Amino acid sequence: MVASIYPSVRQSFSWPVATLLLGLLACHAKDVASQVEVGTPPVLNGQVLLGDSVLTLGTVVLHVLSDLTQGELDSTAVDNEGAFSLQLPRTPDPASGEFYFASVRRAGVMYFGPPITSAIQLDSLYQIQAYDTLLAPMEGVPVTLDARNIFLEQVGESWRVTDLFQIRNDRDRTVVPREGGYTWSYPLAEGAQDVSTAEGEMSEDVVSFEEGSLVVRAALPPGERLFIVRYVLDLPEISVPTPGETEVFDLLIREPAPPLEVDGLQQTASVELDPGESYRRYAGENYSRPVLGVVLGEEIPPPPVEWIAVVLAVVLAVSGLIAFRGSAAKSVRAVRDRRAILLQLAHLDEEFERAGTATKHAARRYRKRRAELMQILRSED
């Protein structure tokens, strides 16, 4: 660029002035090139909402989450319009497996914004939604059971159960517990043994198993939240309390498994959640029976050879119809939802840090659960 304008500068100015101007132009060109090479540091511009208005007092914290690191990077106060700006250490890149997100604490409750995984997301205003709080009665409040997924796996003479509750707070406030009380509870299957509610994600003072029920003392913001419980049940019969209504109910039994009779759910096409892992599926919507019963059924003899092709064709046709309607995918999405997993990771890290000094067992459970969630995230890419 400097070389192209050299003749005109020499013709218009005396030699000393021309030399000075050419030197300044060269420095300017060098500075421009340096800026292009380095680039502008990426900035996250956002706003914190409080219900239908804005939060005018609070501190926004920037977090990073990856396979190798997690924690807080920076923080800033919101202005009187709820706006904030935070500089990221580098441009988000989906291939790096690194996620950024921001949070704000309001009345003791932490609220998280959506994950930032790519540079294009920085072109839009980043929003964090916070809410006022509602103090629950001692026994908690009723909430909508948006989805429930029960996974059964036969181990010897017992069933190993993973019970997933996706609940939804339809209020416009975050429900918080009173001292000594809780926000929500739900009975588990009769005869549940070796119950694990923490899963390395939350301490027992937040989610616990008490007198046959899952007891939640965690704050419940408007929207959905997922809780996972593991326990063991003895064969042959299972009785699962199901008070209220469950909008989407799935019972998934890992194959091979004995024939079962399930009261209230319809058997559908089997699903494969992981390569080589097939699950027999029973499903229903708007389930309102008080109890889900599962009992061992009778072995069904194989069909005659000449009918195998006919049966196979019918099964494939039904499977294709179900896949087209997307009912099976709805259940899997409820479990594998990317945002839900990221929120679980955030709560996992927050609760572990809040606990302070942890035992070796608790630390091991934390690392194991965190690795599992990160593996799910990678499989979603």
C-alpha positions in Angstrom: 0.0 0.0 0.0 2.8 2.4 0.9 4.7 1.7 -2.3 1.6 2.4 -4.4 1.2 6.0 -3.0 5.0 6.8 -2.9 5.1 8.7 -6.2 2.2 11.0 -5.4 3.7 11.8 -1.9 7.1 12.6 -3.5 5.5 14.9 -6.0 3.3 16.8 -3.5 5.7 17.4 -0.7 9.4 18.2 -0.1 11.8 15.4 0.5 11.9 15.7 4.4 8.1 16.0 4.7 7.5 13.2 2.2 9.9 10.9 4.1 8.2 11.7 7.4 4.7 11.0 5.9 5.8 7.8 4.3 7.2 6.7 7.6 4.0 7.4 9.4 2.0 5.6 6.7 4.3 2.5 7.1 3.7 2.5 10.8 0.0 2.8 10.3 0.0 -0.1 7.9 1.9 -2.2 10.3 -0.5 -1.4 13.1 -3.5 -2.3 10.9 -1.9 -5.5 9.9 -1.2 -6.3 13.6 -4.8 -5.6 14.5 -6.1 -7.9 11.8 -3.7 -10.6 12.8 -4.6 -10.4 16.5 -8.3 -9.7 16.1 -10.7 -8.1 18.5 -11.2 -10.1 21.8 -14.7 -11.7 21.8 -17.2 -10.0 24.0 -20.4 -11.4 25.5 -23.1 -8.6 25.7 -26.1 -9.5 27.7 -29.0 -8.5 29.9 -30.5 -10.0 33.1 -34.3 -10.2 33.2 -36.3 -10.3 36.4 -39.7 -11.8 35.5 -41.1 -9.4 32.8 -38.8 -6.5 33.8 -35.0 -6.2 34.2 -32.7 -6.8 37.1 -31.0 -3.5 38.1 -28.8 -4.8 40.9 -26.7 -7.9 40.7 -23.4 -9.5 39.6 -23.0 -11.6 36.5 -20.3 -14.3 36.6 -18.7 -15.9 33.5 -18.0 -19.6 33.7 -16.0 -22.0 31.5 -16.6 -25.7 31.2 -14.5 -28.3 29.4 -13.0 -31.8 29.8 -9.9 -30.2 31.4 -11.2 -27.2 33.3 -14.2 -25.7 35.0 -14.8 -22.6 37.0 -15.3 -18.9 37.1 -13.4 -16.6 34.7 -14.7 -13.1 35.3 -17.6 -11.1 36.8 -19.2 -7.7 36.4 -22.1 -5.7 37.8 -25.3 -5.1 35.8 -26.3 -1.5 35.0 -29.7 0.1 35.6 -31.0 -1.5 32.4 -29.8 -4.9 33.5 -27.1 -4.9 30.8 -23.6 -6.3 31.1 -20.5 -7.1 29.0 -17.9 -9.8 29.6 -14.8 -10.4 27.6 -14.2 -14.1 26.7 -10.6 -15.4 26.8 -11.0 -16.7 23.2 -13.5 -17.2 20.5 -15.9 -20.1 21.1 -15.2 -23.1 18.9 -17.5 -26.1 18.8 -14.6 -28.4 17.9 -12.8 -27.5 21.1 -15.4 -29.0 23.4 -15.3 -25.9 25.5 -18.5 -24.1 26.7 -19.0 -20.7 28.2 -22.1 -19.5 30.1 -23.0 -16.8 32.6 -24.9 -16.8 35.8 -26.4 -14.4 38.3 -27.5 -15.0 41.9 -30.8 -13.6 43.1 -32.2 -14.1 46.6 -29.9 -17.0 47.2 -30.8 -18.8 43.9 -28.4 -19.2 41.0 -29.7 -18.6 37.5 -27.9 -19.7 34.4 -27.9 -18.4 30.8 -27.7 -20.7 27.7 -24.4 -22.3 26.7 -22.1 -20.4 24.3 -20.5 -22.8 22.0 -19.9 -20.9 18.8 -18.8 -17.4 17.7 -22.1 -16.6 15.9 -24.0 -16.7 19.2 -22.1 -13.5 20.3 -23.9 -11.6 17.6 -27.2 -11.8 19.6 -28.0 -10.4 23.0 -27.3 -13.0 25.7 -30.1 -13.2 28.3 -30.3 -14.6 31.8 -33.7 -15.0 33.2 -34.1 -14.6 37.0 -37.3 -14.6 39.1 -38.7 -13.5 42.4 -39.1 -16.3 45.0 -42.1 -18.0 46.5 -41.8 -19.7 50.0 -43.2 -23.2 49.9 -45.2 -24.7 52.7 -43.4 -27.3 54.9 -44.6 -30.2 52.8 -43.7 -28.6 49.5 -45.8 -27.7 46.5 -47.4 -29.7 43.7 -45.6 -29.5 40.4 -46.3 -30.9 36.9 -44.6 -34.2 36.2 -43.6 -33.4 32.6 -41.9 -36.8 31.9 -40.8 -39.9 33.8 -38.4 -42.5 32.4 -37.9 -45.7 34.4 -35.0 -47.9 33.2 -34.9 -51.5 34.4 -32.0 -53.9 34.1 -32.1 -57.4 35.4 -29.2 -58.3 37.6 -29.5 -61.8 39.1 -32.7 -62.0 41.1 -33.1 -58.2 41.2 -33.9 -55.2 39.0 -31.5 -52.3 38.9 -33.6 -49.2 38.4 -32.7 -45.7 37.1 -35.7 -43.4 37.7 -35.7 -40.0 36.0 -38.2 -37.3 37.0 -38.5 -34.3 34.7 -40.7 -31.9 36.6 -42.0 -28.5 35.6 -42.8 -25.4 37.7 -45.5 -23.6 35.9 -45.5 -20.7 38.4 -43.9 -17.3 37.6 -41.7 -17.5 40.7 -38.9 -19.7 42.0 -40.2 -22.0 44.7 -37.8 -22.1 47.7 -38.1 -24.3 50.9 -38.8 -23.1 54.4 -36.3 -24.0 57.1 -36.7 -27.7 57.8 -39.2 -28.1 54.9 -38.8 -29.0 51.3 -40.1 -27.9 47.9 -41.4 -31.2 46.4 -41.6 -34.9 47.2 -42.8 -38.0 45.4 -43.1 -41.7 46.5 -40.7 -44.2 45.0 -41.4 -47.9 44.2 -42.3 -50.1 47.1 -39.4 -52.1 48.4 -36.7 -49.8 47.0 -33.3 -50.7 48.3 -29.8 -49.1 48.1 -31.4 -45.9 47.1 -29.0 -43.3 45.6 -30.3 -39.7 45.1 -27.1 -37.6 45.1 -25.4 -39.2 42.1 -22.5 -36.9 42.8 -24.7 -34.1 41.5 -26.3 -32.8 44.7 -25.7 -33.3 48.4 -28.2 -35.2 50.5 -29.4 -32.0 52.2 -30.8 -31.0 48.7 -32.2 -34.3 47.4 -32.7 -37.3 49.7 -34.7 -40.5 50.2 -36.9 -40.3 53.3 -39.7 -42.6 54.4 -40.1 -44.2 51.0 -40.1 -40.9 49.0 -37.9 -38.7 47.0 -37.6 -35.4 48.9 -36.3 -32.3 47.1 -35.1 -29.2 49.0 -33.6 -27.6 46.0 -35.0 -24.3 44.6 -37.4 -24.9 41.7 -37.3 -22.0 39.2 -40.1 -21.7 36.6 -39.6 -24.3 33.9 -38.1 -27.8 33.9 -35.7 -29.6 36.1 -34.4 -33.2 36.1 -33.8 -35.4 39.1 -32.2 -38.9 38.9 -32.7 -41.7 41.4 -31.1 -45.2 41.4 -32.3 -48.1 43.5 -32.7 -51.9 43.5 -36.0 -53.9 43.5 -36.5 -57.6 44.0 -38.1 -59.8 41.4 -40.7 -60.8 40.3 -43.3 -58.0 40.9 -42.9 -54.2 40.9 -45.4 -51.7 42.3 -44.6 -48.1 41.4 -46.7 -45.3 43.0 -47.8 -42.8 40.4 -50.0 -40.1 42.1 -51.2 -37.3 40.0 -50.7 -37.2 36.3 -47.6 -37.9 34.3 -47.6 -36.2 30.9 -45.2 -38.6 29.2 -44.4 -42.0 30.8 -41.8 -44.4 29.5 -40.7 -47.8 31.0 -37.6 -49.1 29.3 -36.3 -52.6 30.0 -32.9 -53.6 28.9 -32.7 -56.7 26.8 -32.4 -59.6 27.4 -35.2 -59.6 29.9 -38.0 -62.0 30.8 -41.6 -61.5 29.4 -43.4 -58.9 31.5 -47.0 -57.7 31.9 -47.2 -53.9 32.4 -50.5 -52.4 33.6 -51.4 -49.1 32.1 -48.6 -48.6 29.5 -48.6 -49.8 25.8 -45.7 -51.8 24.5 -44.2 -50.1 21.5 -41.2 -50.7 19.3 -37.9 -51.3 21.1 -35.3 -48.5 21.1 -31.5 -48.5 21.0 -30.1 -45.8 23.2 -26.5 -46.8 22.8 -24.9 -49.1 20.2 -25.6 -52.7 21.1 -28.0 -51.7 24.0 -31.6 -52.5 23.1 -34.5 -51.6 25.4 -38.0 -52.9 25.4 -40.3 -49.9 25.6 -43.7 -49.4 27.2 -45.1 -45.9 26.8 -48.1 -43.7 27.7 -49.3 -40.1 27.7 -51.3 -38.3 30.4 -50.9 -41.3 32.7 -53.1 -40.9 35.7 -53.4 -44.3 37.4 -52.3 -44.4 41.0 -50.0 -47.3 40.6 -47.9 -48.8 37.8 -47.7 -52.6 38.1 -45.1 -54.8 36.5 -45.3 -58.6 36.8 -43.5 -61.5 35.1 -45.5 -62.9 32.2 -45.6 -66.2 30.5 -43.0 -67.3 27.9 -44.5 -67.1 24.4 -43.5 -69.9 22.0 -41.8 -68.7 18.8 -44.1 -68.4 15.7 -43.9 -71.0 12.9 -41.2 -70.4 10.4 -43.6 -69.5 7.6 -44.9 -66.6 9.7 -41.6 -65.0 10.6 -41.4 -63.0 7.4 -44.9 -61.7 7.9 -44.3 -60.7 11.5 -41.0 -59.1 10.6 -42.7 -57.0 8.0 -45.4 -55.8 10.4 -42.8 -54.9 13.1 -40.8 -52.9 10.6 -43.9 -51.1 9.4 -45.0 -50.2 12.9 -41.4 -49.1 13.9 -41.3 -46.8 10.8 -44.6 -45.3 11.8 -43.5 -44.7 15.3 -40.2 -43.2 14.2 -42.2 -40.9 11.8 -44.4 -39.6 14.6 -41.4 -39.1 16.8 -42.8 -40.5 20.0 -39.7 -42.5 20.8 -37.5 -39.6 20.0 -39.5 -37.4 22.4 -38.6 -39.7 25.3 -34.9 -39.9 24.4 -34.8 -36.1 24.0 -36.3 -35.6 27.4 -33.3 -37.5 28.9 -30.6 -36.2 26.5 -31.6 -32.6 26.2 -28.4 -30.6 25.8 -29.5 -27.7 27.9 -30.7 -30.0 30.7 -27.3 -31.7 30.7 -25.4 -28.4 30.8 -27.6 -27.2 33.7 -26.9 -30.5 35.5 -23.2 -29.9 35.0 -23.5 -26.4 36.4 -25.5 -27.5 39.4 -23.0 -30.4 39.9 -20.0 -28.0 40.0 -21.9 -25.5 42.2 -23.0 -28.0 44.8 -19.6 -29.7 44.9 -17.8 -26.3 45.5 -20.4 -25.3 48.0 -19.9 -28.5 50.0 -16.3 -27.4 50.7 -14.0 -30.2 51.9 -15.3 -33.5 50.4 -14.5 -37.1 51.3 -12.6 -39.2 48.9 -15.8 -41.1 48.1 -17.8 -37.9 47.4 -15.0 -36.6 45.2 -14.8 -39.8 43.3 -18.6 -39.8 42.7 -18.4 -36.2 41.6 -15.7 -36.9 39.0 -17.5 -40.0 37.8 -20.8 -38.2 37.3 -19.1 -35.2 35.7 -17.3 -37.5 33.2 -20.6 -39.2 32.3 -22.3 -35.9 31.6 -19.4 -34.7 29.5 -19.5 -37.9 27.5 -23.2 -37.3 26.8 -22.4 -33.8 25.6 -19.7 -35.1 23.2 -22.0 -37.7 21.8 -24.5 -34.9 21.0 -22.0 -33.0 18.8 
